[in-house]
Amino acid sequence: MDKHSAWERLYLAVESLASGEGAILSRLENVYMSHILALNENEFQDEKAKTLFKAIVKPIEDGKMRKGQIFDLSNEEARQISKNIVSLFINIIDQD
């Protein structure tokens, strides 16, 4: 996937987090399934971007997301992950 695709997926993720309906956990589940799972760490050259991406996918690696549903994640953790998604998007657009 090229940089444009990563930018586009992150843009759609941010838009979905901001304007989607439902609780933060529900919106975050949708963002993971629709946009984040299609990305991988190798798409980001910047170390800050890689660190942010690792923090975003950590719940998946920790087994807190299964079959498209998030388990054992607090609203505060979901808010922090959402902030990290926005920060990663900003990092990508700042590189241009």
N, C-alpha and C positions, 0 to 999 in steps of 0.2 A: 504494500500500500504506500502511496506517495504522501508527501507532506500535505498536499491539498486535501486528500481524503481524510487524514487525521484532523486537519483543521475543520473540515466540514462535519465530521462526526462529533467533535467537541462543541462546535457551534450548536448543533442540534441537541446535544446533551444539555447544554446551558439553557437553551430555549425551553426545553421540556421541563427542566427543574424549576425554571422561573414561572412558566405559564401553565404547567400541567395541573390537572385536578387531583385531589386526594391528599393524603398525608405525605409527609416528606419520605417516609419509608416506601410508600407505594410509588411515588415519583422516581425515587432512586432505583427501585427494582426495574422500572420501565427503562430508565437510562442505561443501566447495566445491560439489559437484554437487547436493547435496540442499538446501542452505540459503543459502549465501553468494551464489551467482550470481543468486538471486531478489531480492536487495536492491540498492539503488542509493544513492549518496551523498546524494541529495535527501531521503531519509527521515530524515536526522539533522540537527537544527537546531544542536546544540552543536558548536562548533569542535573540541573535543577528540575528540568522536565521529567527526566527518568525517575528522580526521587519522588516527585508528585505522583507520577503514574503508579509507582510501586505502592504508595500509600493508598491510592484509589482502589487498586485491585487486592490489597491485603485481606479484606473480608472474604473474598472469594478463595484466596489461598488458605485462609484460616478455617474454611468450611462453613462460614456464616451465610453462604448463599448456595442453595441447592434447588435444582429444577425451577429456576427463575424466581425463587422466593428467598427473602432475607430472614435469617433467624438470629436471635441473640445479638441484635444491634440496637443500641439505644437511639433515641431521637437526636441526642447530642452528637453521637458518632456519625449518624447520617448527615447532620448539618455540616460537620467537619469534612466529610467526604465530598459533599456538595461544594463546599468552599474550595477544596482541592481541585475539583473538576473545573471550576471557574478560573482558578489560578493557573492551571495547566493551559487552558484556552488562551488566557492573556499572555502566558509565556510564549505560546506558538505564534500569536499575531505580533508580538514584540520582536520576534526574530526576523521579520521581513524588513 
